Amino acid sequence: MGLPRIILAMSLYASSLVVSPFALAQQTGEELLRSKACLGCHQVDAKRLGPSFTLVAQRYGAVDGGQDYLALVIRQGSRGRWGAVPMPAQPQVSEQDANAIAQWILTLVEPEGKQERQ
């Protein structure tokens, strides 16, 4: 292998080790749940103050626009959907993060077919 090929191989290897700031900023929905304190009121498989994420996924997973609705509820809050305790607005959660969280929640169940939102 000649010197130019060695230099090329080394530079390609070195560039593969560099992680972009965008990639570092990406988090999974589950990581976002933890960082945004969602687990203070919700759990994945059990009711806490609010409904479990699995129950939320069961209710909205098969609903047209379910992900958009959940992202909106995360940021704006809701009242009366799950009982007397309201979901407080979380305006500190960005739209992008709210969508990632909603998308992750909906992966907890397999939707049977789309229906209208309840």
Buried (B, 14 or more C-beta within 10 A) or exposed (E): EEEEEEEEEEEEEEEEEEEEEEEEEEBEBBEBBEEBEBBEEBBEEEEEEBBBBBBBBBBBBBBEEBBBBBBBBBBEEBEEEBEEEEBEEBEEBEEEBBBBBBBBBBEBBEBEEEEEEE
